[in-house]
Amino acid sequence: MNAILSVVGKDTVGILASVSVKCAEYNANVIDVSQTVINEYFAMFMFINIDNLSIEFNDFVDVLVNLGKEKNLEIHVMHEEIFNMMHKI
């Protein structure tokens, strides 16, 4: 099973690293990453595999949301199926 992780906020050094470390810490495998900086704003999408998470998915989401709060970022994580249903025409 896969999930979509999004990060938005003011650009600072280490955003990609801190999110990637949290993913690795809980055994979420990063499959693909797209990021950009527009003026001073950072935006990133990660496509991650969550088949082998070491904690429950909802707890993983909470960990990343809390990381976002610590770093003054908006971090959202959702199952790929939910993401696809939300964007289906």
N, CA, C and O atoms as a DFTB+ gen file, in Angstrom:
356 C
 N C O
     1  1       0.852      -1.169       0.000
     2  2       0.000       0.000       0.000
     3  2       0.899       1.234       0.000
     4  3       1.983       1.234       0.584
     5  1       0.429       2.275      -0.662
     6  2       1.198       3.508      -0.773
     7  2       0.438       4.682      -0.177
     8  3      -0.769       4.615       0.054
     9  1       1.177       5.759       0.067
    10  2       0.587       6.983       0.603
    11  2       1.238       8.180      -0.070
    12  3       2.346       8.098      -0.600
    13  1       0.524       9.284      -0.032
    14  2       1.015      10.566      -0.534
    15  2       1.288      11.448       0.671
    16  3       0.443      11.593       1.554
    17  1       2.476      12.034       0.697
    18  2       2.883      12.914       1.786
    19  2       3.176      14.277       1.165
    20  3       3.953      14.370       0.215
    21  1       2.568      15.318       1.688
    22  2       2.828      16.668       1.168
    23  2       3.373      17.555       2.280
    24  3       3.004      17.429       3.448
    25  1       4.260      18.452       1.879
    26  2       4.886      19.392       2.812
    27  2       4.885      20.768       2.169
    28  3       5.300      20.921       1.021
    29  1       4.418      21.774       2.908
    30  2       4.420      23.155       2.426
    31  2       4.839      24.065       3.566
    32  3       4.427      23.876       4.711
    33  1       5.663      25.057       3.242
    34  2       6.063      26.034       4.258
    35  2       7.197      26.910       3.772
    36  3       7.631      26.802       2.625
    37  1       7.673      27.773       4.644
    38  2       8.827      28.616       4.328
    39  2      10.042      27.717       4.127
    40  3      10.251      26.767       4.881
    41  1      10.835      28.020       3.114
    42  2      12.007      27.202       2.822
    43  2      13.079      27.388       3.889
    44  3      13.434      28.512       4.243
    45  1      13.584      26.276       4.392
    46  2      14.710      26.261       5.317
    47  2      15.579      25.054       4.981
    48  3      15.136      24.132       4.295
    49  1      16.784      25.066       5.453
    50  2      17.698      23.950       5.232
    51  2      17.202      22.717       5.988
    52  3      16.838      22.810       7.160
    53  1      17.187      21.561       5.317
    54  2      16.927      20.297       5.989
    55  2      15.512      19.783       5.988
    56  3      15.230      18.791       6.660
    57  1      14.605      20.413       5.264
    58  2      13.212      19.932       5.263
    59  2      13.136      18.516       4.689
    60  3      12.583      17.614       5.318
    61  1      13.687      18.332       3.507
    62  2      13.664      17.004       2.879
    63  2      14.334      15.977       3.782
    64  3      13.834      14.863       3.943
    65  1      15.455      16.350       4.366
    66  2      16.187      15.422       5.242
    67  2      15.362      15.033       6.463
    68  3      15.296      13.854       6.809
    69  1      14.738      15.996       7.116
    70  2      13.994      15.680       8.343
    71  2      12.781      14.805       8.055
    72  3      12.472      13.907       8.838
    73  1      12.094      15.050       6.952
    74  2      10.936      14.220       6.598
    75  2      11.394      12.820       6.194
    76  3      10.773      11.828       6.575
    77  1      12.470      12.738       5.430
    78  2      12.997      11.434       5.007
    79  2      13.468      10.605       6.192
    80  3      13.257       9.392       6.227
    81  1      14.102      11.251       7.160
    82  2      14.561      10.543       8.360
    83  2      13.369       9.962       9.120
    84  3      13.429       8.822       9.580
    85  1      12.284      10.734       9.259
    86  2      11.085      10.221       9.944
    87  2      10.496       9.033       9.187
    88  3      10.069       8.053       9.798
    89  1      10.473       9.121       7.862
    90  2       9.972       7.991       7.074
    91  2      10.826       6.749       7.327
    92  3      10.293       5.664       7.562
    93  1      12.132       6.906       7.280
    94  2      13.037       5.778       7.506
    95  2      12.898       5.229       8.922
    96  3      12.950       4.017       9.132
    97  1      12.724       6.119       9.883
    98  2      12.600       5.709      11.280
    99  2      11.435       4.745      11.486
   100  3      11.503       3.846      12.325
   101  1      10.363       4.939      10.712
   102  2       9.170       4.106      10.855
   103  2       8.991       3.135       9.687
   104  3       7.909       2.584       9.487
   105  1      10.066       2.933       8.918
   106  2      10.120       1.950       7.848
   107  2       9.174       2.242       6.687
   108  3       8.676       1.318       6.043
   109  1       8.926       3.513       6.421
   110  2       8.187       3.915       5.225
   111  2       9.215       4.137       4.121
   112  3      10.165       4.900       4.299
   113  1       9.032       3.480       2.994
   114  2       9.990       3.554       1.899
   115  2       9.607       4.666       0.922
   116  3       8.517       4.646       0.352
   117  1      10.494       5.622       0.733
   118  2      10.252       6.720      -0.204
   119  2      10.477       6.196      -1.619
   120  3      11.570       5.745      -1.963
   121  1       9.427       6.262      -2.430
   122  2       9.482       5.768      -3.808
   123  2       9.815       6.896      -4.772
   124  3      10.608       6.716      -5.696
   125  1       9.209       8.058      -4.558
   126  2       9.431       9.188      -5.463
   127  2       9.253      10.489      -4.692
   128  3       8.485      10.560      -3.733
   129  1       9.971      11.509      -5.123
   130  2       9.902      12.831      -4.486
   131  2       9.875      13.895      -5.568
   132  3      10.607      13.819      -6.554
   133  1       9.025      14.881      -5.369
   134  2       9.021      16.070      -6.217
   135  2       8.993      17.271      -5.288
   136  3       8.150      17.352      -4.394
   137  1       9.906      18.196      -5.498
   138  2       9.943      19.386      -4.647
   139  2      10.280      20.606      -5.477
   140  3      10.888      20.516      -6.543
   141  1       9.871      21.744      -4.958
   142  2      10.192      22.999      -5.616
   143  2      10.230      24.105      -4.572
   144  3       9.642      23.988      -3.497
   145  1      10.922      25.164      -4.906
   146  2      10.937      26.358      -4.076
   147  2      10.499      27.514      -4.968
   148  3      11.089      27.769      -6.018
   149  1       9.454      28.206      -4.529
   150  2       8.947      29.373      -5.246
   151  2       9.110      30.560      -4.315
   152  3       8.488      30.629      -3.255
   153  1       9.961      31.496      -4.730
   154  2      10.385      32.576      -3.847
   155  2      10.928      31.953      -2.569
   156  3      11.912      31.216      -2.638
   157  1      10.345      32.209      -1.424
   158  2      10.867      31.611      -0.195
   159  2      10.005      30.451       0.300
   160  3      10.166      30.009       1.438
   161  1       9.098      29.954      -0.532
   162  2       8.187      28.891      -0.121
   163  2       8.584      27.542      -0.704
   164  3       8.878      27.423      -1.894
   165  1       8.586      26.535       0.153
   166  2       8.969      25.172      -0.190
   167  2       7.705      24.333      -0.345
   168  3       6.780      24.447       0.459
   169  1       7.662      23.496      -1.373
   170  2       6.554      22.550      -1.553
   171  2       7.136      21.205      -1.989
   172  3       8.009      21.145      -2.854
   173  1       6.646      20.145      -1.387
   174  2       7.154      18.819      -1.715
   175  2       6.026      17.791      -1.643
   176  3       5.148      17.857      -0.783
   177  1       6.080      16.839      -2.577
   178  2       5.222      15.661      -2.541
   179  2       6.128      14.441      -2.517
   180  3       7.095      14.349      -3.273
   181  1       5.799      13.517      -1.644
   182  2       6.513      12.243      -1.587
   183  2       5.506      11.127      -1.803
   184  3       4.404      11.157      -1.256
   185  1       5.888      10.156      -2.593
   186  2       5.106       8.947      -2.791
   187  2       5.832       7.882      -1.989
   188  3       6.980       7.555      -2.291
   189  1       5.174       7.334      -0.963
   190  2       5.844       6.404      -0.060
   191  2       5.092       5.082       0.025
   192  3       3.865       5.036      -0.074
   193  1       5.860       4.006       0.212
   194  2       5.267       2.698       0.434
   195  2       5.164       2.492       1.940
   196  3       6.140       2.683       2.667
   197  1       3.978       2.102       2.405
   198  2       3.732       1.961       3.843
   199  2       3.410       0.516       4.237
   200  3       2.858       0.272       5.310
   201  1       3.751      -0.430       3.378
   202  2       3.469      -1.842       3.672
   203  2       4.154      -2.331       4.942
   204  3       3.608      -3.174       5.655
   205  1       5.333      -1.814       5.227
   206  2       6.124      -2.328       6.351
   207  2       6.266      -1.319       7.487
   208  3       7.255      -1.355       8.218
   209  1       5.296      -0.422       7.647
   210  2       5.376       0.549       8.738
   211  2       5.542      -0.166      10.070
   212  3       4.933      -1.209      10.308
   213  1       6.367       0.402      10.930
   214  2       6.597      -0.205      12.246
   215  2       5.584       0.265      13.289
   216  3       5.591      -0.217      14.422
   217  1       4.711       1.208      12.912
   218  2       3.625       1.679      13.778
   219  2       2.345       1.732      12.943
   220  3       2.386       1.602      11.720
   221  1       1.229       1.920      13.604
   222  2      -0.048       2.056      12.888
   223  2      -0.009       3.297      11.992
   224  3       0.643       4.289      12.316
   225  1      -0.720       3.225      10.856
   226  2      -0.708       4.331       9.903
   227  2      -1.133       5.647      10.547
   228  3      -0.493       6.676      10.329
   229  1      -2.212       5.627      11.342
   230  2      -2.694       6.864      11.972
   231  2      -1.660       7.460      12.924
   232  3      -1.559       8.680      13.049
   233  1      -0.895       6.601      13.595
   234  2       0.178       7.086      14.462
   235  2       1.308       7.699      13.638
   236  3       1.905       8.697      14.039
   237  1       1.597       7.099      12.489
   238  2       2.609       7.641      11.567
   239  2       2.192       9.022      11.083
   240  3       3.009       9.941      11.024
   241  1       0.919       9.163      10.739
   242  2       0.396      10.466      10.317
   243  2       0.592      11.489      11.433
   244  3       1.036      12.609      11.181
   245  1       0.266      11.110      12.651
   246  2       0.435      12.024      13.798
   247  2       1.890      12.437      13.987
   248  3       2.173      13.601      14.268
   249  1       2.814      11.490      13.834
   250  2       4.243      11.792      13.963
   251  2       4.652      12.864      12.953
   252  3       5.371      13.804      13.293
   253  1       4.190      12.716      11.714
   254  2       4.571      13.674      10.675
   255  2       3.880      15.020      10.853
   256  3       4.482      16.065      10.606
   257  1       2.631      15.002      11.276
   258  2       1.939      16.269      11.555
   259  2       2.663      17.013      12.674
   260  3       2.838      18.230      12.600
   261  1       3.081      16.291      13.701
   262  2       3.818      16.911      14.805
   263  2       5.178      17.429      14.358
   264  3       5.625      18.479      14.820
   265  1       5.842      16.697      13.459
   266  2       7.098      17.188      12.887
   267  2       6.846      18.512      12.170
   268  3       7.632      19.452      12.292
   269  1       5.759      18.578      11.432
   270  2       5.403      19.811      10.746
   271  2       5.204      20.963      11.713
   272  3       5.665      22.075      11.459
   273  1       4.530      20.709      12.805
   274  2       4.322      21.756      13.807
   275  2       5.645      22.229      14.386
   276  3       5.846      23.428      14.579
   277  1       6.559      21.287      14.668
   278  2       7.879      21.639      15.204
   279  2       8.676      22.506      14.234
   280  3       9.405      23.409      14.643
   281  1       8.522      22.215      12.930
   282  2       9.306      22.901      11.898
   283  2       8.545      24.045      11.239
   284  3       9.039      24.656      10.291
   285  1       7.337      24.340      11.740
   286  2       6.488      25.385      11.164
   287  2       6.137      25.089       9.695
   288  3       6.217      25.960       8.828
   289  1       5.746      23.831       9.451
   290  2       5.366      23.363       8.121
   291  2       3.988      22.721       8.184
   292  3       3.549      22.272       9.243
   293  1       3.326      22.683       7.063
   294  2       2.078      21.917       6.940
   295  2       2.429      20.586       6.300
   296  3       2.839      20.542       5.140
   297  1       2.270      19.502       7.047
   298  2       2.543      18.168       6.525
   299  2       1.251      17.362       6.587
   300  3       0.593      17.287       7.625
   301  1       0.903      16.759       5.444
   302  2      -0.294      15.921       5.348
   303  2       0.100      14.579       4.740
   304  3       0.932      14.512       3.836
   305  1      -0.507      13.525       5.248
   306  2      -0.273      12.170       4.731
   307  2      -1.624      11.506       4.546
   308  3      -2.472      11.550       5.437
   309  1      -1.826      10.884       3.375
   310  2      -3.067      10.139       3.162
   311  2      -2.805       8.926       2.273
   312  3      -1.896       8.917       1.443
   313  1      -3.635       7.905       2.478
   314  2      -3.544       6.710       1.642
   315  2      -3.702       7.106       0.174
   316  3      -4.456       8.021      -0.155
   317  1      -2.990       6.414      -0.689
   318  2      -3.055       6.678      -2.127
   319  2      -4.486       6.558      -2.651
   320  3      -4.903       7.354      -3.492
   321  1      -5.244       5.567      -2.162
   322  2      -6.611       5.378      -2.655
   323  2      -7.500       6.581      -2.336
   324  3      -8.315       6.997      -3.160
   325  1      -7.338       7.126      -1.150
   326  2      -8.127       8.306      -0.760
   327  2      -7.731       9.496      -1.613
   328  3      -8.586      10.243      -2.090
   329  1      -6.426       9.667      -1.803
   330  2      -5.940      10.758      -2.660
   331  2      -6.528      10.641      -4.062
   332  3      -6.999      11.629      -4.625
   333  1      -6.503       9.436      -4.626
   334  2      -7.032       9.219      -5.979
   335  2      -8.534       9.485      -6.037
   336  3      -9.017      10.079      -7.001
   337  1      -9.279       9.053      -5.018
   338  2     -10.726       9.281      -5.010
   339  2     -11.054      10.769      -4.911
   340  3     -12.018      11.236      -5.517
   341  1     -10.258      11.507      -4.153
   342  2     -10.498      12.945      -3.999
   343  2     -10.261      13.701      -5.303
   344  3     -10.836      14.767      -5.518
   345  1      -9.418      13.152      -6.170
   346  2      -9.035      13.864      -7.392
   347  2      -9.589      13.217      -8.654
   348  3      -9.147      13.513      -9.764
   349  1     -10.560      12.333      -8.469
   350  2     -11.200      11.680      -9.590
   351  2     -12.274      12.604     -10.152
   352  3     -12.994      13.268      -9.407
   353  1     -12.368      12.633     -11.447
   354  2     -13.383      13.486     -12.093
   355  2     -14.660      12.712     -12.273
   356  3     -15.637      13.247     -12.797
